[in-house]
C-alpha cells in the first residue's frame, strides 16, 4: 500500500533530481563532445545539441525507485519486482548510449530489444503477471515480445522533435498512474508517477528550443519501461476488447507516428530503418507549424488519448462507444497524416 504522501514524495524527489541532473549531464556532454551533430539528411536542428539527457532520466528514475524500496518493510520482494521492470530497460538504455556514440546498425538494437522482450515474456508468464492474458501462454509470450520491441522502437522513432517523446511518455505515464492508483497495482502506479515526474523535470531542458537530447539511451530506456508497465496493466473493465484497447490508447500517438513513418517508407521503397522527414512532427512543420507548435499539437493529441484510456479504464458504465470513437479518431488521423506530403 502506498499513501498519497508517498506518491507526492516520489513525484517531487524525481522531478527535482532529474531536473538537477540534466544540466550536469549537459555540461559533461559538451566537455566530452558527446553531441548530436546535424550531419544527416533527417536531422532538423542546425547546431550540435548535447546528448546524455537520457542518462539523467535513467539515473533519476533508477535512484528514486530503489531509494523508495529501501524504505519499505518487504525490501526483497519489492527489489525483485522493480529489477524485473528496470533491468531490461537499463540494458537497452546502455545499448542506446552506445548507439548515440557509435551509431550502431539496426540489427544489434533489434536483437537487444528482442532479448528484453523474451526475458519479460518468460518472467511475467511464469509469475502470472500478464495484465491481459489471452489464456494461451505461447500467444501471450508472442504478444509481449512484439509489444516490448514495438513500443521501445516507437518511442525511439518518436524522439524526433524537441520535447516530443518526453511529452508523449508524460501523458501515457500519468494516465497509467490514474488507472492504477486505486486498483492495487502499486508497482505500476509508483513507477508511473516517477516516470511522469522525470519527464517534467527533463522537459525544462528539452522543450523547444532544446538544450539537450535524451538520445537513444533515454528513448530505449523509456520505451522499455512504458512497454513493461502497460503489458502488466490489468484494467478493471468488462471485456477483453476494452482491456486490450487501454494500453493501445495510452500510446496511440507514438504508435501513430511509427505507423505513418513505416507505411510512408514502404510506399516509397525505402528501408523502414532509414531516417527521414516523414514523422508527424515533420508533416506538421511542412504545414507551417513551428517546432514548439508541433510539440504542443502532439502533446495535446497524446493527452486526449490518455484521457480516453483513463475514462475507459475507470468508468463503471459501458464504454464500447468511446472505444469505437477514439479508434475512429486514430484512423482518421492516420489517413490525414499519410495523405500529407512525404519528404
Secondary structure, 3 states (H helix, E strand, C coil): CCCHHHHHHHHHHHHHHHHHHHHHHHHHHHHCCCEECCCCCCCCCCCCEECCHHHHHHHHHHHHHHHHHCCCCCHHHHHHHHHHHHHHHHHHHHHHHHHHHHCCCHHHHHHHHHHHHHHHHHHHHHCCCCCCCCCCHHHHHHHHHHHHHHHHHHHHHHCCCCCHHHHHHHHHHHHHHHHHCCCCCHHHHHHHHHHHHHHHHHHHHHCCCCCCCCHHHHHHHHHHHHHHHHHHCCCCCCCHHHHHHHHHHHCHHHHHHHHHHHHHHHHCCCCCCCCCCCCHHHHHHHCCCCHHHHHHHHHHHHHHHHHHHHHHHHCCCCCHHHHHHHHHHHHHHHHHHHCCCCC
